[in-house]
């Protein structure tokens, strides 16, 4: 409603009109543009706010969870249709990606001329019998040996690799949203960020991401396809969701619920681990939804996708198409010895240090100066435009270095997944039942002495660690999960070889203790434990890593050693650093201020806005000072507010609010003299209501609040303002009345609310902003003035909270001295805060 005042009598008479009537009575006069950047006047939808607010995906805004969940109406049939159809498609597309990536990768090396039942379609190079694999020098010229390897096979290998990476660079330039893993961005979208969902999870992105992923993996770079499969899975679900719901109203709440299941499905098909995929999303992604709800959706979706994937892989492993374990650890029924806890714990320590140094080295590589210098040098040498070709030249340089390090040994030419499976396999003692020698392990890792194998493993780890930490920052689609698993398996195999040599050489009595299954140390088992340790070190995840490795390998007897290594890795990594690789990328690379031209984009340069304080390390939590909200809030004198008493010209609104900043909305108060808190209004709401008016350049606007009952103090101020302006106004109505819809907070926040409570409110209830009220000295819990009105004292939003958590509260350390001046016991009794009841 709006307020109209009649001054015919000595006592003003208030009359109320509906918002629609306010718009009708202001339909006269000429209409002019608002002066936006584009020449054409922007058109705003005339539909209700609930139809457009939360689906708006421009800028870096978050959806209003309380509003979306209230308006959400769910169709069970449509929901399960989306999950089932998308899961089937994820299984099919993942199979195509696996087959295409492996075949193109092995195409660089040659062909297998053996019968189809003797080798696996998913790993031709590593499973083809030695005598039946032909390099390109043999196929073309019938030559073998080192000279033909250098002068024939290496050029052909390099040509194929550069063709693949050129195609990957092309699609990455066409669609930059396909770059990197995608897990970090999906994490933000599920948390509520409107990160250009229609584009980032669109059909074009799906096609380019799939093609780019196949080409990148085929080129041989140290990047994996497992993490990006989360992005691919979410794209598929989003497309199916749009087809089923056909862009219905208020669907952002349900969209994010189903995207959580899609993310779990992506991890499930990546590692053939449906339970591990479900736990991965629950453990790594901050979600608004109840875990039990997400678990059921994710479990059904992951199961269907893995069943489809398995049905294809059954017919690709050779052996006359007999069904086998798809990724089994073939080290017999060995059981571990108690003394092996020492090397298992040591692997956990190495995993924690690996996660720290990988993140640190990646941060050094990803700094703008280093990458800019590399691109500038390459562009100057080749006399090319650095803005157009700089990123591609950097990729070609990394590929050249990778080929130079990978080509000398046959084992380093394997795809990462085939290489890791090789490390998970023990060396056979005898020929197989058909009299044929063992193929993969015998050829690549078991035919040499332990000293030679150890040298190869150290060589692979050093070059893989350096290259993967740099390659992960390139403008290409690719993830870090498989490289971390491969590097962990490499170190694990090395430690296993050393442990086995110690057992065989020293002959201590404690090492001669036998279990019911075996007396031997298994190097392949150490590779499994090392892979789990390194994956935990880079992701800071625990339960899902144990389950993924268990499902991946079937190593039942080694679950406890895996848990020990993962636990130690997590402890060590938490002691060294506070962020995993994805959170580190969000803090340092996502939504950072780049140029003044982006300053008008909503929330531009404010960071991710993601607060994950509950799951932060104990080191971060210990740095949180015991202070109150007034120490961190933005005081009202520095907050740009909409004053209900004040009138605004079109020019003022344009310069000060609509185009003058990157804020998403503004608190609504009576006036700065009497800052009675009335709610919060979004910038899009102001634009929408003004666009429905007809106005000229001299038109002044007075904002009204729908059907809300205004406090008496605000009404009195409005009356006084009208009395002052009415005698000088040439019309009966001195300004246009514009009714705006405001948002009311469900929880009252006060100046003396403990900061830890404030942070947990934002994190657990997914608040986007908070209006801080003044705490009265007379213990009035409403935080108001003598009239009982709620007086605004300051303002906080999720970006401010996120910045504090990410900086580990460094800005607040100086306030400890101020807080110590007060009697903390009295202060705690005087806090007027809202406690969460669970």
C-alpha positions in Angstrom: 0.0 0.0 0.0 0.9 3.7 -0.4 0.0 6.6 1.8 -1.8 9.7 0.4 -2.2 12.8 2.6 -5.0 15.4 2.4 -4.1 18.8 4.0 -7.6 20.3 3.5 -8.1 20.1 7.3 -5.9 21.1 10.2 -5.4 17.4 11.0 -4.0 15.4 8.1 -6.2 12.5 6.8 -4.3 9.4 5.6 -5.8 7.3 2.8 -4.4 4.1 1.5 -4.3 2.9 -2.0 -3.2 -0.5 -3.5 0.1 -0.7 -5.2 -1.6 -1.3 -8.6 -3.6 1.9 -8.1 -0.4 3.8 -7.4 1.0 2.7 -10.7 -2.2 3.5 -12.5 -2.4 7.1 -11.2 1.2 7.8 -12.2 0.6 6.7 -15.8 0.6 10.3 -17.2 3.6 12.2 -18.5 6.3 11.5 -21.0 8.7 8.6 -20.6 12.5 8.9 -20.9 15.3 6.4 -20.6 17.3 5.8 -17.4 20.6 6.3 -19.0 22.0 2.7 -18.9 25.2 1.8 -20.7 23.3 0.4 -23.8 21.5 2.9 -26.0 18.3 0.8 -26.0 16.3 1.2 -22.9 16.3 -1.9 -20.8 13.0 -3.8 -20.6 12.1 -5.4 -17.3 9.6 -8.1 -16.9 6.2 -7.2 -15.7 5.6 -10.6 -14.0 5.6 -10.9 -10.2 8.9 -10.8 -8.4 8.9 -14.5 -7.5 9.1 -15.4 -11.1 12.3 -13.6 -11.9 14.3 -12.8 -8.8 15.8 -16.2 -8.0 16.2 -17.3 -11.5 18.3 -14.3 -12.4 21.8 -15.6 -13.2 23.6 -12.4 -14.0 26.4 -11.2 -11.8 27.5 -13.0 -8.6 24.2 -13.1 -6.7 22.9 -15.8 -4.5 19.3 -17.1 -4.5 17.0 -16.4 -1.6 16.8 -19.8 0.0 13.9 -18.9 2.4 11.8 -17.5 -0.4 12.6 -20.3 -2.9 11.9 -23.1 -0.3 8.6 -21.4 0.6 7.4 -21.1 -2.9 8.7 -24.5 -4.0 6.1 -27.0 -5.3 7.6 -30.3 -6.2 6.3 -32.9 -8.6 7.5 -36.3 -7.6 7.1 -37.8 -11.1 9.0 -35.0 -12.8 11.8 -35.1 -10.2 12.5 -38.8 -10.6 12.1 -38.6 -14.3 14.9 -36.0 -14.4 17.2 -38.1 -12.1 16.6 -41.3 -14.0 17.0 -39.9 -17.5 20.0 -37.9 -16.7 21.7 -40.8 -14.9 21.2 -43.0 -18.0 22.7 -40.3 -20.2 25.7 -39.8 -17.8 26.5 -43.5 -18.0 26.4 -43.6 -21.8 28.4 -40.4 -22.3 31.0 -41.4 -19.7 31.5 -44.7 -21.7 32.1 -42.7 -24.9 34.6 -40.4 -23.1 36.5 -43.3 -21.7 36.7 -45.2 -25.0 37.6 -42.2 -27.1 40.2 -40.9 -24.7 42.0 -44.2 -24.4 41.9 -45.0 -28.1 43.2 -41.6 -29.2 45.9 -41.7 -26.5 47.1 -45.1 -27.7 46.8 -44.1 -31.3 49.9 -41.9 -30.8 51.9 -45.0 -30.1 50.7 -47.6 -32.6 48.2 -50.5 -32.9 47.5 -53.9 -31.3 47.2 -56.6 -33.9 46.1 -59.3 -31.5 42.7 -61.0 -31.3 40.1 -59.0 -29.6 39.7 -61.4 -26.7 43.3 -61.0 -25.7 43.3 -57.3 -24.8 41.0 -54.7 -23.3 39.3 -52.1 -25.4 39.7 -49.7 -22.4 43.5 -50.1 -22.3 44.9 -51.5 -25.6 48.5 -50.5 -25.0 49.0 -51.9 -21.5 47.0 -55.1 -22.1 48.0 -56.1 -25.7 50.5 -59.0 -25.8 54.0 -57.8 -26.2 54.6 -59.4 -29.6 51.3 -58.2 -31.0 51.8 -54.5 -30.3 53.3 -52.6 -33.3 54.7 -49.1 -33.1 54.4 -46.7 -36.0 58.0 -47.5 -37.2 57.0 -51.2 -37.4 53.7 -50.5 -39.2 55.2 -48.1 -41.8 58.8 -49.3 -42.3 59.1 -52.5 -40.4 61.8 -51.1 -38.2 62.5 -51.4 -34.5 65.2 -50.1 -32.1 66.3 -46.8 -30.6 67.0 -44.9 -33.9 63.5 -45.7 -35.3 62.0 -44.8 -31.9 63.6 -41.3 -32.0 63.3 -40.4 -35.7 59.9 -42.1 -36.5 57.9 -42.9 -33.4 58.6 -39.6 -31.5 57.6 -37.3 -34.4 54.4 -39.2 -35.0 53.7 -39.3 -31.3 54.3 -35.5 -31.0 52.2 -34.7 -34.2 49.2 -36.5 -32.8 49.6 -34.9 -29.4 49.8 -31.4 -30.9 46.8 -32.0 -33.1 44.8 -33.1 -30.0 45.9 -30.2 -27.9 45.2 -27.7 -30.7 41.6 -29.0 -30.9 41.4 -28.6 -27.1 42.7 -25.1 -27.2 40.2 -24.2 -29.9 37.1 -25.4 -28.0 38.5 -23.8 -24.8 38.8 -20.4 -26.5 35.3 -20.8 -28.0 33.8 -21.7 -24.6 36.0 -20.5 -21.7 33.5 -21.8 -19.1 34.7 -25.4 -19.9 38.2 -24.7 -18.5 39.5 -26.3 -15.3 37.9 -29.0 -13.3 34.5 -27.5 -12.6 34.1 -28.9 -9.1 34.7 -25.6 -7.5 32.1 -23.8 -9.6 29.5 -26.6 -9.1 30.2 -26.3 -5.4 29.2 -22.6 -5.5 26.1 -23.2 -7.7 24.8 -25.8 -5.3 25.4 -23.4 -2.5 23.1 -20.9 -4.2 25.3 -18.8 -6.5 23.6 -17.7 -9.8 26.8 -18.3 -11.7 25.4 -18.0 -15.2 23.6 -21.3 -14.8 22.0 -21.2 -18.2 25.4 -20.8 -19.9 27.7 -22.7 -17.5 25.4 -25.8 -17.5 24.1 -25.4 -21.0 24.2 -27.6 -24.1 27.0 -25.7 -25.7 29.1 -26.2 -22.6 28.3 -29.9 -22.5 29.4 -30.5 -26.0 32.6 -28.5 -25.8 33.5 -29.8 -22.4 33.1 -33.4 -23.6 35.2 -32.9 -26.7 37.8 -30.8 -24.9 38.1 -33.4 -22.1 38.7 -36.3 -24.6 41.4 -34.3 -26.5 43.2 -33.1 -23.3 43.4 -36.6 -21.9 44.4 -38.0 -25.2 47.3 -35.5 -25.6 49.1 -37.0 -22.5 49.1 -33.9 -20.3 49.0 -34.5 -16.5 45.3 -33.8 -16.2 42.5 -36.2 -15.4 38.9 -36.5 -16.6 37.4 -37.6 -13.3 36.8 -34.2 -11.7 35.4 -32.6 -14.9 32.9 -35.5 -15.1 31.1 -33.7 -12.3 30.7 -30.7 -14.5 29.6 -32.9 -17.4 27.0 -34.7 -15.2 25.6 -31.5 -13.9 25.3 -30.1 -17.5 23.3 -33.2 -18.5 21.0 -32.9 -15.5 20.4 -29.2 -16.1 19.4 -29.8 -19.7 17.0 -32.6 -18.8 15.7 -30.5 -16.0 14.9 -27.6 -18.4 13.2 -30.0 -20.8 11.0 -31.6 -18.1 10.1 -28.5 -16.2 10.3 -26.2 -19.2 11.6 -23.2 -17.2 8.7 -23.3 -14.7 8.5 -20.7 -12.0 10.6 -20.9 -8.8 12.6 -23.9 -9.9 16.0 -22.9 -8.6 15.5 -24.6 -5.3 14.7 -28.0 -6.9 17.4 -27.5 -9.5 20.1 -27.3 -6.8 18.7 -30.2 -5.0 19.1 -32.4 -8.1 22.4 -30.9 -9.1 23.8 -32.3 -5.8 22.7 -35.8 -7.0 24.3 -35.1 -10.4 27.6 -34.2 -8.8 27.6 -37.4 -6.9 26.8 -39.3 -10.1 29.8 -37.7 -11.9 32.2 -38.9 -9.2 30.5 -42.3 -9.2 31.1 -43.0 -12.9 34.6 -41.5 -12.7 35.8 -44.1 -10.2 33.1 -46.8 -10.6 32.2 -46.0 -6.9 28.6 -45.2 -6.4 28.8 -45.0 -2.6 32.0 -43.0 -2.7 30.4 -40.5 -5.1 27.5 -40.0 -2.7 29.9 -39.4 0.2 32.0 -37.1 -1.9 29.2 -34.6 -2.4 28.0 -34.8 1.2 31.6 -34.2 2.5 32.8 -31.6 0.1 29.8 -29.5 -0.9 28.0 -27.1 1.4 24.3 -27.6 0.8 21.1 -26.1 2.0 19.3 -29.5 1.9 19.1 -32.3 4.5 21.8 -35.0 4.1 19.2 -37.8 4.2 17.4 -36.2 1.3 20.5 -35.8 -0.7 21.8 -39.3 0.0 18.7 -40.9 -1.4 18.6 -38.8 -4.6 22.3 -39.3 -5.1 22.2 -43.0 -4.3 19.5 -43.8 -6.9 21.2 -41.6 -9.5 24.7 -43.0 -9.0 23.5 -46.5 -9.0 21.7 -46.2 -12.3 24.7 -44.5 -14.0 27.2 -47.0 -12.7 25.0 -49.9 -13.8 24.9 -48.5 -17.3 28.7 -47.9 -17.3 29.3 -51.4 -16.0 27.1 -53.0 -18.7 29.4 -51.5 -21.3 32.7 -52.3 -19.6 31.8 -55.9 -19.2 32.3 -56.3 -23.0 35.6 -54.4 -23.2 38.0 -56.3 -20.9 38.8 -59.2 -23.3 39.1 -62.7 -21.8 36.3 -63.9 -24.2 34.0 -61.3 -22.7 33.9 -62.9 -19.3 32.8 -60.6 -16.6 35.7 -59.5 -14.3 36.3 -56.9 -11.7 36.6 -53.6 -13.6 39.4 -52.1 -11.5 40.6 -54.8 -9.1 43.8 -54.9 -7.2 45.5 -58.1 -8.2 47.8 -58.9 -5.3 46.2 -62.1 -4.2 44.9 -62.5 -0.7 47.8 -60.9 1.1 47.0 -59.6 4.6 49.1 -56.9 6.2 51.5 -57.2 9.1 51.1 -55.1 12.2 54.6 -53.7 11.8 53.5 -52.3 8.4 51.7 -49.5 10.3 55.0 -47.7 10.3 55.3 -47.3 6.5 51.5 -46.8 6.2 51.7 -43.9 8.6 54.7 -42.6 6.8 52.6 -42.6 3.5 50.0 -40.6 5.4 52.6 -38.0 6.3 53.8 -37.8 2.7 50.2 -37.4 1.5 49.6 -34.4 3.9 52.8 -32.7 2.7 51.9 -33.5 -0.9 48.6 -31.6 -0.6 50.4 -28.6 1.0 53.2 -28.4 -1.5 51.0 -29.0 -4.5 48.7 -26.2 -3.5 51.6 -23.9 -2.8 53.4 -24.7 -6.0 50.1 -24.3 -8.0 49.6 -20.9 -6.3 53.1 -19.8 -7.4 52.5 -21.0 -10.9 49.1 -19.4 -11.1 50.2 -16.0 -10.1 49.4 -13.5 -12.8 53.0 -12.3 -13.2 54.5 -15.7 -13.9 51.9 -16.8 -16.5 52.0 -13.4 -18.1 55.8 -13.5 -18.4 55.7 -16.9 -19.9 53.1 -15.8 -22.5 54.9 -12.6 -23.3 58.2 -14.3 -23.9 56.6 -16.9 -26.2 54.7 -14.3 -28.1 57.8 -12.2 -28.6 59.8 -15.2 -29.8 57.1 -16.2 -32.3 56.0 -12.6 -33.0 52.4 -13.3 -32.3 49.7 -11.3 -30.4 49.9 -12.2 -26.7 46.2 -11.5 -26.1 45.1 -13.8 -28.9 47.7 -16.5 -28.8 49.4 -16.3 -25.4 47.4 -18.9 -23.6 47.6 -21.4 -26.5 51.4 -20.9 -26.8 51.7 -21.6 -23.1 49.7 -24.9 -23.5 52.0 -25.9 -26.4 55.1 -25.3 -24.4 53.8 -27.4 -21.5 52.9 -30.2 -23.9 56.4 -30.1 -25.4 58.0 -30.4 -22.0 55.6 -33.2 -21.1 56.4 -35.2 -24.3 60.1 -34.8 -23.7 59.8 -36.3 -20.2 57.2 -39.0 -21.0 58.4 -40.5 -24.2 61.8 -42.0 -23.0 60.0 -44.8 -21.0 57.1 -47.0 -22.1 55.5 -46.8 -18.7 55.3 -43.0 -18.8 53.4 -43.1 -22.1 50.5 -44.9 -20.5 47.3 -43.0 -19.7 47.1 -42.1 -16.0 44.4 -44.6 -15.3 46.2 -47.5 -17.0 49.4 -46.5 -15.2 47.7 -46.5 -11.8 46.1 -49.9 -12.5 49.6 -51.2 -13.3 50.9 -49.9 -10.0 48.0 -51.7 -8.2 49.1 -55.1 -9.7 51.7 -57.3 -8.2 54.4 -58.9 -10.4 53.5 -62.5 -11.4 55.9 -65.2 -10.5 55.0 -67.6 -13.3 53.4 -67.6 -16.7 49.6 -67.7 -16.9 47.6 -70.9 -17.4 47.9 -70.6 -21.2 51.7 -70.5 -21.2 51.8 -66.9 -22.3 53.9 -64.4 -20.3 52.2 -61.8 -18.2 51.5 -58.7 -20.4 51.2 -55.3 -18.8 53.1 -55.8 -15.5 55.8 -58.0 -17.1 56.4 -55.5 -19.9 56.4 -52.2 -18.0 57.3 -52.6 -14.4 58.2 -56.2 -13.5 60.9 -57.1 -16.0 63.5 -54.8 -14.4 65.3 -55.0 -11.1 63.9 -53.3 -8.0 66.7 -50.6 -8.4 65.7 -49.8 -11.9 62.0 -49.7 -11.1 62.7 -47.5 -8.1 64.6 -45.1 -10.3 61.7 -45.0 -12.8 59.2 -44.3 -10.0 61.2 -41.5 -8.6 61.6 -40.0 -12.0 57.9 -40.2 -12.7 57.0 -38.7 -9.4 59.3 -35.7 -9.7 58.3 -34.7 -13.3 54.7 -35.6 -12.6 54.5 -33.4 -9.5 56.0 -30.4 -11.2 54.1 -30.7 -14.4 50.7 -31.5 -12.9 50.9 -28.5 -10.5 51.5 -26.2 -13.5 49.2 -27.9 -16.0 46.3 -27.7 -13.6 46.3 -23.9 -14.0 46.2 -23.9 -17.8 43.1 -22.8 -19.7 42.0 -26.3 -20.5 39.4 -28.7 -19.1 41.0 -31.2 -16.7 41.1 -32.2 -13.1 43.7 -33.0 -10.4 42.1 -36.1 -8.8 43.7 -38.7 -11.1 47.1 -37.1 -11.2 47.1 -37.1 -7.4 46.0 -40.7 -7.2 48.7 -41.7 -9.7 51.4 -39.8 -7.9 50.3 -41.3 -4.6 50.4 -44.8 -6.1 53.9 -44.1 -7.4 55.3 -43.2 -4.0 53.3 -46.0 -2.4 54.8 -48.5 -4.8 58.2 -47.2 -4.1 57.8 -47.5 -0.3 56.4 -51.0 -0.9 59.5 -52.0 -2.8 61.7 -50.6 -0.1 59.7 -52.4 2.7 59.8 -55.7 0.8 63.5 -55.4 0.4 64.0 -54.7 4.1 61.9 -57.7 4.9 63.8 -60.0 2.6 67.2 -58.6 3.5 67.3 -58.1 7.3 65.3 -61.1 8.5 64.3 -59.7 11.9 62.1 -61.9 13.9 59.3 -59.4 13.9 59.2 -59.4 10.1 59.0 -63.1 9.9 55.6 -63.3 11.6 53.1 -64.8 9.2 49.4 -64.2 8.9 47.0 -66.8 7.7 47.3 -65.6 4.2 50.8 -64.5 3.6 54.2 -63.6 5.1 55.1 -61.2 2.3 54.9 -57.4 1.9 52.9 -56.4 -1.2 54.2 -53.3 -3.0 50.9 -53.0 -4.9 49.0 -52.7 -1.6 51.3 -49.8 -0.6 50.4 -48.2 -3.9 46.7 -48.4 -2.9 47.4 -46.8 0.5 49.6 -44.1 -1.1 46.9 -43.2 -3.6 44.3 -42.8 -0.9 46.8 -40.7 1.2 47.6 -38.3 -1.6 43.9 -37.9 -2.7 43.0 -37.0 0.9 46.0 -34.6 1.1 44.8 -32.6 -2.0 41.1 -32.6 -1.2 41.1 -32.7 2.6 38.4 -35.4 2.4 38.4 -38.5 4.5 35.4 -40.9 4.5 34.7 -40.6 0.8 38.3 -41.2 -0.1 38.4 -44.5 1.9 35.2 -45.7 0.3 36.2 -44.6 -3.2 39.6 -46.4 -3.0 37.8 -49.5 -1.5 35.2 -49.6 -4.3 37.9 -48.8 -6.9 40.2 -51.6 -6.0 38.2 -54.1 -3.9 41.0 -54.1 -1.3 38.9 -55.4 1.5 41.7 -56.5 3.8 43.4 -53.1 3.5 40.6 -50.9 4.6 42.1 -50.2 8.0 45.6 -49.3 6.6 43.8 -47.0 4.1 41.9 -45.3 7.0 45.2 -44.9 9.0 47.0 -43.2 6.0 44.0 -41.0 5.2 43.6 -39.9 8.9 47.3 -39.1 9.2 47.3 -37.2 5.8 44.3 -35.1 7.0 46.0 -34.2 10.3 49.3 -33.3 8.7 47.6 -31.3 5.9 45.4 -29.4 8.4 48.5 -28.5 10.4 50.2 -27.2 7.3 47.4 -25.3 5.5 43.7 -24.6 5.8 42.4 -25.0 2.3 42.2 -27.8 -0.2 42.9 -27.2 -3.9 39.3 -26.2 -4.8 38.8 -23.7 -1.9 42.2 -22.2 -2.6 41.2 -21.6 -6.2 37.9 -20.0 -5.1 39.7 -17.7 -2.8 42.4 -16.6 -5.1 40.9 -16.8 -8.6 37.2 -16.6 -8.5 35.4 -13.2 -8.8 38.5 -11.1 -8.1 38.7 -7.5 -9.1 40.4 -7.3 -12.6 39.5 -4.0 -14.2 37.3 -0.9 -13.5 35.0 -1.9 -16.4 33.7 -4.8 -14.3 32.9 -2.7 -11.2 29.2 -2.3 -12.1 28.6 -6.0 -12.2 26.6 -7.1 -9.2 29.0 -8.2 -6.4 31.9 -8.0 -8.7 35.3 -8.4 -7.0 33.8 -9.4 -3.7 35.0 -13.1 -3.8 33.0 -16.3 -3.8 30.8 -15.4 -0.8 31.1 -18.9 0.5 31.5 -19.3 4.2 32.6 -22.8 5.4 33.5 -22.0 9.0 32.0 -25.2 10.5 34.2 -27.4 8.4 37.3 -25.2 8.8 40.3 -26.5 10.5 40.7 -26.1 14.3 43.6 -23.7 13.6 41.2 -21.3 11.8 38.6 -21.6 14.5 41.1 -20.9 17.2 41.9 -17.5 15.6 38.3 -16.3 15.9 38.4 -13.6 18.6 35.7 -13.4 21.2 34.1 -10.1 20.1 30.6 -8.9 19.1 29.1 -8.1 15.8 29.5 -4.3 16.1 33.3 -4.8 15.7 32.9 -6.3 12.2 29.8 -4.7 10.7 29.7 -1.8 8.3 28.2 1.1 10.4 25.1 2.7 9.0 26.9 6.0 8.3 28.8 4.1 5.6 25.9 2.0 4.3 24.0 3.2 1.2 20.3 3.0 2.2 17.0 3.8 0.7 15.3 6.5 2.8 11.5 6.2 2.8 11.1 9.8 3.9 13.4 11.2 1.2 12.3 11.7 -2.4 14.7 10.9 -5.3 15.1 12.2 -8.8 15.6 9.8 -11.7 19.1 11.1 -12.1 19.9 10.5 -8.4 18.6 7.0 -8.6 20.6 6.3 -11.7 23.9 7.8 -10.4 23.8 6.8 -6.8 22.0 3.4 -6.9 21.2 1.8 -10.2 24.5 2.4 -12.0 26.7 3.8 -9.2 27.8 0.6 -7.4 28.0 -3.2 -7.6 25.7 -3.9 -4.7 22.8 -6.3 -5.0 20.4 -4.3 -2.9 20.0 -1.8 -0.1 18.6 -1.6 3.4 15.4 0.4 3.7 15.2 2.9 6.6 13.0 5.8 7.6 15.9 8.3 7.3 19.4 8.6 8.4 18.2 10.9 11.2 15.8 8.3 12.3 17.2 5.0 11.0 14.2 2.8 11.7 14.8 -0.6 9.9 12.0 -1.4 7.5 13.6 -4.2 5.5 15.8 -4.8 2.4 15.1 -4.1 -1.3 17.0 -5.5 -4.3 18.3 -3.3 -7.0 16.3 -5.3 -9.6 13.1 -4.5 -7.8 13.8 -0.8 -8.0 14.6 -1.0 -11.7 11.4 -3.0 -12.3 9.1 -0.6 -10.6 10.6 2.5 -12.2 10.4 0.9 -15.6 6.7 0.8 -15.3 6.4 4.5 -14.7 6.1 7.3 -17.2 8.4 10.2 -16.2 10.5 13.1 -17.3 13.9 14.3 -16.2 12.4 16.4 -13.4 10.2 13.6 -12.0 10.8 12.9 -8.3 10.0 9.6 -6.8 8.9 8.7 -3.3 9.2 5.0 -2.3 6.3 3.3 -0.5 6.3 -0.1 1.1 3.4 -2.2 -0.3 0.9 -3.2 2.4 3.4 -3.0 5.3 2.3 -1.0 8.4 4.8 1.8 8.8 6.0 2.8 12.3 4.5 6.0 13.7 7.8 7.8 13.7 8.3 7.2 10.0 4.7 8.3 9.2 5.3 11.5 11.2 8.5 12.2 9.2 6.7 11.6 5.9 4.0 14.0 6.9 6.4 16.7 7.9 8.3 16.3 4.6 5.0 16.5 2.6 4.0 19.7 4.5 7.3 21.3 3.7 7.2 20.4 0.0 3.5 20.8 -0.7 3.3 24.7 -0.6 6.1 25.0 -3.1 4.9 22.3 -5.4 2.9 23.2 -8.6 0.9 20.0 -8.5 -1.3 18.4 -5.8 1.1 15.5 -5.7 4.7 16.7 -5.4 6.2 13.4 -6.5 5.4 10.0 -7.9 4.7 7.2 -5.5 6.5 3.9 -6.2 5.5 0.9 -4.2 8.4 -1.5 -3.7 8.4 -5.0 -2.2 10.9 -5.5 0.6 12.3 -8.5 2.2 12.1 -9.0 6.0 14.7 -11.0 7.9 13.5 -14.0 9.8 16.0 -13.6 12.5 16.9 -10.4 14.5 20.6 -9.6 14.7 21.9 -7.1 17.2 25.2 -5.3 17.8 26.1 -7.6 20.7 25.5 -10.8 18.9 28.6 -12.9 19.3 30.5 -13.1 16.0 30.7 -16.9 16.1 26.9 -17.0 16.3 26.7 -14.5 13.4 29.0 -16.7 11.2 27.1 -19.9 12.0 23.7 -18.2 11.2 25.1 -17.2 7.8 26.5 -20.6 7.1 23.8 -22.9 8.4 20.8 -20.8 7.4 22.4 -19.6 4.2 21.7 -15.9 4.8 22.7 -13.4 2.1 22.7 -10.3 4.2 22.0 -9.2 7.7 20.7 -5.9 9.0 22.2 -5.2 12.4 20.0 -3.5 15.0 21.0 -1.2 17.8 21.0 -2.8 21.2 19.4 -0.4 23.7 21.0 0.2 27.0 17.7 -0.5 28.8 17.9 -4.2 27.8 15.1 -3.8 25.4 15.5 -7.0 23.3 13.9 -5.5 20.3 16.8 -3.1 19.9 14.6 -0.1 19.4 14.0 3.5 20.4 11.5 4.8 22.9 8.7 4.1 20.4 9.6 0.5 20.2 11.0 0.8 16.6 13.9 -1.3 15.4 16.8 1.0 14.8 19.4 0.0 12.3 23.0 0.1 13.5 25.0 -1.5 10.6 25.0 -4.1 7.8 26.8 -7.3 7.0 26.5 -9.7 4.0 27.8 -13.1 3.0 30.8 -11.6 1.2 32.0 -9.8 4.3 31.6 -12.9 6.4 33.4 -15.0 3.7 36.3 -12.5 3.6 36.7 -12.7 7.3 36.8 -16.5 7.4 39.1 -16.8 4.4 41.5 -14.3 5.9 41.5 -16.2 9.2 40.2 -13.1 11.0 43.4 -11.2 10.6 41.5 -7.9 10.5 40.0 -8.6 13.9 43.2 -9.3 15.8 43.5 -5.6 16.7 40.1 -5.7 18.2 41.2 -8.2 20.9 42.9 -5.4 22.8 39.7 -3.3 22.6 37.6 -6.3 23.7 39.9 -6.9 26.7 39.0 -3.5 28.1 35.6 -4.7 29.0 34.5 -7.1 31.7 33.8 -10.2 29.5 31.6 -11.7 32.2 29.3 -8.7 32.2 29.6 -8.5 28.4 28.4 -12.0 28.0 25.3 -11.4 30.2 24.6 -8.2 28.2 24.6 -9.8 24.8 21.2 -9.7 23.2 21.6 -12.4 20.6 19.5 -14.9 18.9 20.7 -18.4 19.6 20.1 -21.3 17.2 17.8 -24.0 18.6 18.5 -27.4 17.0 
